[in-house]
Amino acid sequence: MGSCLSKCTPCKFTACCRGSQFKTTVDEAPYGDDEEKSEANGLPVFQEFSFEQLRLATSGFALENIVSEHGEKAPNVVYKGKLDAQRRIAVKRFNRSAWPDPRQFLEEARSVGQLRNHRFANLLGCCCEGDERLLVAEYMPNETLAKHLFHWETQPMKWSMRLRVVLYLAQALEYCTSKGRALYHDLNAYRVLFDDDGNPRLSCFGLMKNSRDGKSYSTNLAFTPPEYLRTGRITPESVIYSFGTLLLDVLSGKHIPPSHALDLIRDRNFLMLTDSCLEGQISNEDGTELVRLASRCLQYEPRERPNPKSLVAALAPLQKEIEVPSYVLMGIPHGDAPTLESLSLSPLGEACFRMDLTAIHEILEKIGYKDDEGTANELSFQMWTSQMQETLNSKKKGDSAFRHKDFNAAIECYTQFIDVGTMVSPTVFARRCLSYLMSDMPQQALNDAMQAQVISPTWPTACYLQAATLFALGMKNEAQEALKDGSALEARRNGGPGN
């Protein structure tokens, strides 16, 4: 579905540039008010997380939560997750050979973590325990630029949105430069993410150095800057070269080697450079300016490339439909609170949506422990003989108290079962979760619902109970997200496509 050659007629425009010479220069314009807004995101200050916090947030680094481009085969895997306050996060877990010096890792992460800008998926924190090195960033739910440009499913990205993307990226790079962080690692279409409002954000992960010794930048770009091939070093001008390749991606809707693109520009073969899906959307002037700007960014000599400030000045006047929100241009659903009908909830999900604790209790009692099947419980014979009977007695007493709605006793007995630690049961955590809710202890209930998801990452019940606890805590938006997650897991379990 990513190609529309058979569906669209190629658009045409002429250019006034040839080679690397241009008749006009781009005036440098001020950045405007965007930088002043950089601290107004309502984000928490950078913090250091424990490994256990991030393990819980990602449901034990579950495969289902991997969002990396190459999945679990990526050298450094990125997971989606939720903190205990239900803030959605992206967690990058480095391989064991990366960042051997913990001091260097912490210094670099803290430095990047001081940056706050609405053009970034900002770095919220890190973790450095033993051999573990992890970064925590804002989670962007609406895919990457690569997905929307190269692998779109419902509609190709509109020209006005493509222009907005490159402007916002130029503004992000200008902000970095103003803060002394001009080097960005591996700038490409996979580093550009889309937030809840459909606005493009640049991943903060690219601001971190990425090498074994933690001292220098390296690159995994498909099209590397010429100076990197000569010297093995990345410079601020190298980032501009990569921005030029992004301009080609946006214009063409596909990967075009820069050398080939420059040949096409010199031969004025602009038809081959333009996405056929842009028919009727792109003017001669817009196409000319973007080709001209890409040519400047891709100059062989780094000193001949523009700086981020001049990129912003060149791209700002090209903007179209500036009053239209990005989510409208992108065709992304936005802002509607979920309903029972739209979520297709199970009876348990509906009960959690309504906060009907009595109904939740009846359903959990009816389900029993059938969802614990397959939960790993490896016990030695010694454990079985010395501890198992006591553990099972605690669980049995807890079940009896739960059945008779003696929730304080249920909490006490289930806690004894959990504290022994010889067996794990998501259902016990679910039952203690409801017992806490019945006892007006919603924060403890939320902790148990999250622990149930760690044990069983694809269990819809854990998400539904999280929603109920979040409603009890007054966190309506977060509760609705948990309902969506539970509904998606329910659909997958029942053989549907999910969300």
Stockholm file with secondary structure:
# STOCKHOLM 1.0

chainA/1-499         MGSCLSKCTPCKFTACCRGSQFKTTVDEAPYGDDEEKSEANGLPVFQEFSFEQLRLATSGFALENIVSEHGEKAPNVVYKGKLDAQRRIAVKRFNRSAWPDPRQFLEEARSVGQLRNHRFANLLGCCCEGDERLLVAEYMPNETLAKHLFHWETQPMKWSMRLRVVLYLAQALEYCTSKGRALYHDLNAYRVLFDDDGNPRLSCFGLMKNSRDGKSYSTNLAFTPPEYLRTGRITPESVIYSFGTLLLDVLSGKHIPPSHALDLIRDRNFLMLTDSCLEGQISNEDGTELVRLASRCLQYEPRERPNPKSLVAALAPLQKEIEVPSYVLMGIPHGDAPTLESLSLSPLGEACFRMDLTAIHEILEKIGYKDDEGTANELSFQMWTSQMQETLNSKKKGDSAFRHKDFNAAIECYTQFIDVGTMVSPTVFARRCLSYLMSDMPQQALNDAMQAQVISPTWPTACYLQAATLFALGMKNEAQEALKDGSALEARRNGGPGN
#=GR chainA/1-499 SS CCCCTTTSCCCCCCCSCBTTBCSSCCCCCCCTTTGGGTTCSCCCCCEECCHHHHHHHTTTTCGGGBCCTTGGGSSSEEEEEECTTCCEEEEEECCTTSCCCHHHHHHHHHHHHTCCCTTEECEEEEEEETTEEEEEEECCCSCBHHHHHHSCSSCCCCHHHHHHHHHHHHHHHHHHHHTTCCCCSSCSGGGEEECTTSCEEEEGGGGSCCSTTSSSCCCCCSSCCHHHHHHSCCCHHHHHHHHHHHHHHHHHSSCCCHHHHHHHHHTTCGGGGSCGGGTTTCCHHHHHHHHHHHHHHTCSSGGGSCCHHHHHHHHGGGCCCTTSCHHHHHTCCCSCCCCHHHHTCCHHHHHHHHTCHHHHHHHHHHHTTGGGTTCCCCCCHHHIIIIIHHHHHHHHHHHHHHHTTCHHHHHHHHHHHHHHCSCCCHHHHHHHHHHHHHTTCHHHHHHHHHHHHHHSTTCHHHHHHHHHHHHHTTCHHHHHHHHHHHHHHHHHHTTSCCC
#=GC SS_cons         CCCCTTTSCCCCCCCSCBTTBCSSCCCCCCCTTTGGGTTCSCCCCCEECCHHHHHHHTTTTCGGGBCCTTGGGSSSEEEEEECTTCCEEEEEECCTTSCCCHHHHHHHHHHHHTCCCTTEECEEEEEEETTEEEEEEECCCSCBHHHHHHSCSSCCCCHHHHHHHHHHHHHHHHHHHHTTCCCCSSCSGGGEEECTTSCEEEEGGGGSCCSTTSSSCCCCCSSCCHHHHHHSCCCHHHHHHHHHHHHHHHHHSSCCCHHHHHHHHHTTCGGGGSCGGGTTTCCHHHHHHHHHHHHHHTCSSGGGSCCHHHHHHHHGGGCCCTTSCHHHHHTCCCSCCCCHHHHTCCHHHHHHHHTCHHHHHHHHHHHTTGGGTTCCCCCCHHHIIIIIHHHHHHHHHHHHHHHTTCHHHHHHHHHHHHHHCSCCCHHHHHHHHHHHHHTTCHHHHHHHHHHHHHHSTTCHHHHHHHHHHHHHTTCHHHHHHHHHHHHHHHHHHTTSCCC
//
